Amino acid sequence: SHPIRLFGKTQVLRAGAVVSNASTWDTQKLLPESARSGWAEERTDFAACPSFMHLHAGIDASLLPSTPEMHHIWVGDWKKGVTSPQNCVLTSIASVVDPSLAPEGKHVIHAYTPGNEPYELWKGLKRGTKEYEDLKRERSEVLWDAVSQALGVDARELCEVSMVGTPLTHQRFLRRSMGTYGPAHKAGETLPFPSTNIKNLLCTGDSTFPGIGLPAVGASGMIAANTLTSVSNHLEMLEKIGL
């Protein structure tokens, strides 16, 4: 096996197989040059979705006119479609149904543009610069507006803490090529399964069948696990750990 460098230290990990949960484009970058051409033909022969903007906020719930619903979808113009930039925002207020997620009298809010933020707008910008911060404020306005509609009041006036994520945030912290939301395969097309053309290398995640979303990603992990060992071995392990 090849050495893997972790936080400046080199460790040699020996295993019968390797499972990558990085996107197919990011996994390709980790491969030897000799393996990349075949990989491209097998596992990157589809487009990537654009990226997304995120808003995480904590608000004073005592100032709300009424208790909001948990989930909200805002679409600016149905004729443009939900993939049009800045035209669709999903908002989730999980503390409405589980108050333990926020301090008493507060709500936590998560809003995002689902795969419709162009990476090209951000390419080449450096985080922390005035140009970057200005664009972040500009492109997050639609998130604040959508959250305000969900709450029935200006969310900015109730906000006590907020964090905005951009395509560059996802590219850096989630190690997503171009901050992508995932593969943009069309209906009727099937993403590749966990087994790859490289011996003992398997893949999981949203660029592996069945695709984007927590249930789908979990299913890809199950398929990879079942590829590596039998169901009886899985059951034996679950018994050992008390599940």
Disulfide bonds with the S-S distance in Angstrom:
none
